[in-house]
């Protein structure tokens, strides 16, 4: 088969996104709501047991607050309390940890966990980084 006979890829090339935000799934809030409903008999069974509702409140705050934002110039990590912005040139490598977690290894040897970024996100992270690091492929 000649190259003229090969089928052409009909999908146009998508431009690389300028900024990506990795955050925990908002679907987790359904589990928090279910916990609150099922905790009603326990929470009001004795004085001070209503404090069990502080756990779902803390979880919702974590869900809405924690994220990793990646753009061509930097990586911004936001935690429940505080955050940090690191330029790509301050990152020497990425470390793949347990449970497919990803951390950035800084030039000074410090490890910066990237919340909500998983190993499956590395190809798109490589594109958004502007070629700062490459992701190995089978090609």
C-alpha positions in Angstrom: 0.0 0.0 0.0 1.5 3.3 -1.0 1.4 6.4 1.2 -1.3 7.9 -1.0 -3.6 5.0 -0.3 -3.2 5.2 3.5 -6.2 6.7 5.3 -5.7 10.3 6.5 -6.3 11.2 10.1 -9.5 13.2 10.0 -9.2 14.7 13.5 -7.5 18.1 13.5 -4.6 18.7 15.8 -5.8 20.2 19.1 -3.7 23.2 20.4 -2.0 22.6 23.7 -3.9 24.1 26.7 -2.3 27.1 28.2 -3.2 26.1 31.8 -4.4 23.0 33.5 -5.9 22.6 36.9 -5.7 19.2 38.7 -8.1 18.9 41.6 -9.9 16.2 43.6 -13.1 14.9 42.1 -16.2 16.9 43.1 -18.1 13.6 43.0 -16.5 12.9 46.4 -19.0 15.3 47.9 -21.7 12.7 47.4 -19.9 10.4 49.7 -19.7 13.3 52.3 -23.4 13.9 52.0 -24.1 10.2 52.5 -21.9 10.2 55.5 -23.8 13.1 57.0 -27.2 11.4 56.5 -26.1 8.1 57.9 -24.4 9.8 60.9 -27.6 11.4 62.1 -28.5 8.7 64.6 -25.0 8.5 66.0 -24.4 12.2 66.1 -27.5 12.9 68.2 -27.3 9.8 70.3 -25.3 11.5 73.1 -24.0 15.0 74.0 -20.9 16.1 72.0 -21.2 13.4 69.4 -22.5 16.0 66.9 -18.8 16.9 66.6 -18.6 14.0 64.2 -19.9 16.5 61.5 -16.5 18.3 61.7 -15.0 15.5 59.7 -17.2 16.0 56.6 -16.8 19.8 56.8 -13.0 19.3 56.8 -13.3 17.0 53.8 -15.4 19.4 51.8 -12.9 22.2 52.6 -10.1 19.9 51.4 -12.0 19.0 48.2 -12.5 22.7 47.2 -9.2 24.0 48.3 -6.5 21.5 47.2 -5.3 21.7 43.6 -2.3 21.8 41.3 -2.2 24.4 38.5 0.2 23.9 35.7 1.1 26.5 33.0 4.1 26.8 30.6 6.0 29.0 33.1 5.3 27.3 36.5 3.6 24.8 38.7 1.4 26.1 41.5 0.5 23.8 44.4 -2.4 24.9 46.7 -3.0 23.1 50.0 -5.6 23.6 52.6 -3.4 26.1 54.4 -1.1 27.9 52.0 0.4 27.1 48.7 3.6 27.4 46.6 4.5 28.5 43.1 7.6 26.9 41.5 9.0 27.8 38.1 9.7 24.9 35.7 13.5 25.7 35.7 13.6 25.1 39.5 12.3 21.5 39.0 14.9 18.9 38.2 12.6 15.9 37.8 9.3 14.2 38.6 9.1 11.4 41.1 6.4 8.7 40.7 5.4 7.4 44.1 3.0 4.9 45.6 -0.6 4.8 44.5 0.4 6.7 41.3 1.1 9.9 43.1 3.5 12.4 41.4 6.0 14.7 43.2 8.3 17.4 41.8 11.9 17.1 42.8 13.4 20.6 43.1 16.9 21.6 42.2 17.8 21.8 45.9 16.7 18.2 46.5 13.4 19.1 48.1 10.3 17.0 47.2 7.1 18.9 46.4 4.0 16.7 46.2 1.6 17.6 43.4 -1.9 17.1 44.8 -4.4 15.5 42.4 -1.8 14.8 39.7 -1.5 11.1 38.9 0.7 9.1 36.6 -2.0 8.9 34.0 -1.8 12.8 33.8 1.9 12.8 32.8 1.4 13.0 29.0 -0.8 16.1 29.2 1.5 17.6 31.9 4.4 17.2 29.5 2.5 19.1 26.8 1.5 21.9 29.1 5.0 22.3 30.4 6.1 23.5 27.0 8.6 20.7 26.5 10.4 21.2 29.9 10.2 17.4 30.3 9.2 14.6 28.0 7.0 11.7 28.6 8.3 8.3 27.1 5.9 6.7 24.6 5.8 3.5 22.7 6.4 5.2 19.4 
